[in-house]
Amino acid sequence: MGSPQQLIRNHIKTLKAYSSARDEYTGTLGIFLDANENSLGSSTSALYNRYPDPHHATLKAQWSEIKGVATDRIFFGNGSDEPIDLLLRLFCEPGKDHVITMPPTYGMYAVSADINAVENVKVPLKYDFQIDLATLKETWNENSKILFVCSPNNPSGNLLDRKTIQTILDEFPGMVVVDEAYIDFSSEESWTDKLAEYPNLIVLQTLSKAWGMAGIRVGVAMADPYVIEMLDKIKPPYNISLPNQQLATEALSNEAKKNAYVEELLEERTKLITALGQLPNVRKIVPSDANFLLVAFEGAKEVFNYLIEETLIVRDRSSQLHCTDCLRITIGTKEENLELMNLLKAYLEKSVSKL
Ligand SMILES: *Cc1c(COP(=O)(O)O)cnc(C)c1O
């Protein structure tokens, strides 16, 4: 099992973080002439003339309550994409270390690695979209600093086997990032319960999916307090804007609404699986623990283009490994899903009449 204290890059250990005005005086009442803000007000009706809380104290307290994770294990970022980038910078020496990704998976891991000039070693998932543990073990070495495990996986939608992830946590020499962007739609529990047991574990979640807040860019990393301390050291001081902190707080105060959305989307997912399964040109629907389905069609490209013409947009994933002829379809509203099915049926009738 990797230890974060040993894995972190040396220059980060000794690096001194930027100290903002809001770090040096943390009281909330007083006359504030310390941050060169505009003391008179803002050019908007709501007031945004003050810098936001760099420590996200309100958000952390809320998240801690909801998730049962201590506040010193919580980091808020500008989307999950920010902690993905920051983790690469914490652990990977460019030109020397590497990360491991398991395609087909979320594209940002590879892009972030590229941006940081860190090699991305690919150990593809097997045809059933499960982890190839044997190859993984043959591949990893002391320069493998981060393994990205996306479960439920995007674009396939399935959960990755829990026992395999457990073995990885026990044996992988670097840090294990489990990306749980879709965990709310899953029947399985989160890995956050294992954070105390595994200091090498980092769990990513986000407000972008089940919480319905993709527009405000708020993501969460949960990890050992030492990793959180290091993330805090290197993040841009005010990485979550004031309105976004306020909106995230409003969202997190309304967990019942999130749960109701999840319930409705899961019902719609079940209905859509049944309906799609009856179409003669659907070859496969990957079992989904997320709010989308990966569906293999006969002639997927043509189906995709037809839908586009009808201004219904799905994602063509057919170029991804093991995803030949696959479209990724987000679960929509009841009406949107009915429209999708109507269009797919109309497409079939049109192709039959052409014969
Ligand atoms: C959508 C998604 C995210 C969310 O990213 P944000 O930057 O938080 O919006 C993270 N990981 C995966 C696998 C996703 O599909």
The ligand as an ORCA input file, in Angstrom:
! r2SCAN-3c Opt
* xyz 0 1
  C     -18.979     14.014    -15.272
  C     -17.806     13.382    -14.637
  C     -17.078     14.056    -13.659
  C     -17.482     15.418    -13.215
  O     -16.555     16.364    -13.463
  P     -16.806     17.834    -12.882
  O     -15.552     18.509    -13.228
  O     -17.007     17.662    -11.401
  O     -18.037     18.375    -13.544
  C     -16.011     13.415    -13.057
  N     -15.685     12.158    -13.392
  C     -16.383     11.483    -14.309
  C     -16.043     10.088    -14.592
  C     -17.457     12.075    -14.964
  O     -18.121     11.386    -15.896
*
